Every structure is written in C-alpha cells, then in structure tokens.
Amino acid sequence: DQQVKQNSPSLSVQEGRISILNCDYTNSMFDYFLWYKKYPAEGPTFLISISSIKDKNEDGRFTVFLNKSAKHLSLHIVPSQPGDSAVYFCAARAQTGANNLFFGTGTRLTVIP
Amino acid sequence: DAGITQSPRYKITETGRQVTLMCHQTWSHSYMFWYRQDLGHGLRLIYYSAAADITDKGEVPDGYVVSRSKTENFPLTLESATRSQTSVYFCASSESRVGGYTFGSGTRLTVV
C-alpha cells in the first residue's frame, strides 16, 4: 500500500498565480516531510522540508503546510514561474529505522506563461 | 568532480542477462540508496545501506543484489534481468539519518 499519496497526477497554473500541490500520508509515525522537484532526465532535487513538530515552513516563494490531524501536507508556490514546471514528489520519513524516505507518485506542474 | 554519479545513463539489455548499475559519491556520505521510478508508482526503494558492508532491503528488492565494500560505491546488480525491471533507476546518498537525499541523474534501463 502506498503510504504517501499524491492524488493529482498533474496541475496547470498560469504564471504569477499560486500553485498548490497536495500530499496525504497514512503512517502516523512519519516525523519529517520533504518535497523534491524533478526535471526530465535529471534526478530529483531537494526543495523544502518540514518537521512534524511544525505546521508551516517557508523558503522564498515556497511554503509547506502540515496538518497532522488530517495527515495532509501541501506545497504552495507563489508566484508561480515557468521554470517551476517539473514533477514534484512528496516524501516522508519514519521515526525509526534507517533514513528511508517514502515517496508519493508525483504531480506534474505546468506553469503557463 | 564532486557529487554523485551514476553509470551508464542508458542501458538496453536482454531478458536473462546480468547487468550492473554503478553509483559513486564523493562526499563519504554514510547512507546510500537505490530507487526505481515507474509511472503510477513514484519512487520505490530497492535497497539501502547505512555504511560500508551494511545493506538492507527496501520495498521492492526481489531480483536485485547490492554490495558496499567501499563507502563511496554502491552498485546495483540485476542477476537475471526481466522486462518488469525496465525502469529509471536513481541512486541517492545522505550524510546522516536526519538529512535529505542527494540524487544522481539516473540510469534508464530497458530490458528487451
């Protein structure tokens, strides 16, 4: 069973508008959440993260929100730029065990100029 | 060059052949990982290693073998390739348990 789910395989947004990417998880033992961005023919690159003891983390145009009671997190990109067009993966790490990240299936964001 | 490199970038092999994908990192990171990326599944962990000579299975280990005799290298071997192993394979490393990963550029493997 997929422990980290991204139910929207794709999202299109106009340049300058807000992009909201969503992620749900099932394991309440996850203590750390990350977003990765992936361009074609490249490996994923780290974008932003949040600890389970926080509900918001902001870095420039990117903000991640965590709602532990709903087991839901979201990534907000404001304003969206054409260079943000990529596949975004949500990932989560369990508290115990090795440093294993569980990834979602990804959301392809297209920012329309 | 510093970083994490995977080779080859592209590989076509026949069913039943053995094939090894290479991964090399220059940071001396303790943790290394192999993931495969498939449509509809995202990234799934095949094997991971917490240090040299320490490896363990991930979500989808069947049909794969890893070794880690040196900290900087983490090769992934498909002992007898099958068409279901056609995928994009990513190697990653991490300095510590609390760190995020740095990924290589991937190897696109096609099994015919």
Interface residues (C-beta under 8 A of the other chain):
Chain A: Q2 V4 Q6 Y32 L34 Y36 A41 E42 G43 P44 T45 F46 S49 F89 A91 A98 N99 N100 L101 F102 F103 G104 T105 G106
Chain B: Y31 F33 Y35 G40 H41 G42 L43 R44 L45 Y48 A50 D56 G58 F90 A92 S94 S96 R97 V98 G99 G100 Y101 T102 F103 G104 S105 G106
